[in-house]
Amino acid sequence: MSEKEMNSYRFVSGQEPSDEMLAQLMTEVAAEAEARRKKADEAYFSQMKRNVVVKREKWAEKIKSVIDA
């Protein structure tokens, strides 16, 4: 299916998509969803690592203050 045909189809047009169109749409949506999930996972784990560093620093300060007391 050509890109022009894919871009001309609209769900609101009152016509059902062909099986080929539907398969192509589903493939593209799945790929986009996977990319978004991967990006969200990376952001989440990156933030989690930053939080760990901050917590370790705070605990190191508390432990040091107890040892020095």
C-alpha positions in Angstrom: 0.0 0.0 0.0 1.4 3.4 -1.0 2.0 6.1 1.6 -0.4 8.3 -0.3 -3.2 5.8 0.1 -2.4 5.4 3.8 -2.4 9.2 4.3 -5.7 9.7 2.5 -7.6 7.3 4.7 -9.5 8.7 7.7 -11.5 6.7 10.2 -14.2 9.4 10.1 -14.6 9.0 6.4 -17.5 6.5 6.8 -15.6 3.7 5.0 -14.0 0.7 6.6 -10.3 0.3 6.2 -9.1 -2.6 4.1 -7.4 -5.5 5.9 -4.1 -4.2 4.4 -4.7 -0.7 5.6 -5.7 -1.9 9.1 -2.7 -4.1 9.3 -0.4 -1.2 8.3 -2.1 1.2 10.8 -1.8 -1.4 13.6 1.9 -1.9 12.8 2.6 1.8 12.8 0.7 2.4 16.1 2.5 -0.5 17.7 5.9 0.8 16.7 5.0 4.3 18.0 3.7 2.9 21.3 6.8 0.8 21.8 9.0 3.9 21.1 7.0 5.9 23.6 7.2 3.2 26.2 10.9 2.9 25.8 11.4 6.6 26.2 9.2 6.7 29.3 11.1 3.7 30.8 14.4 5.4 30.2 13.2 8.7 31.8 11.8 6.8 34.8 14.9 4.8 35.5 17.1 7.8 34.9 15.1 9.7 37.5 15.3 6.8 39.8 19.1 6.7 39.6 19.3 10.4 40.3 17.0 9.8 43.4 19.3 7.1 44.6 22.3 9.4 44.4 20.5 12.0 46.4 19.4 9.5 49.0 22.9 8.1 49.4 24.3 11.6 49.9 21.8 12.3 52.6 22.4 9.0 54.4 26.1 9.5 54.1 25.7 12.9 55.8 23.6 11.4 58.6 26.0 8.5 59.2 28.9 10.9 59.3 27.2 13.2 61.8 26.4 10.2 64.0 30.0 8.9 63.8 31.5 12.4 64.5 29.1 13.0 67.5 
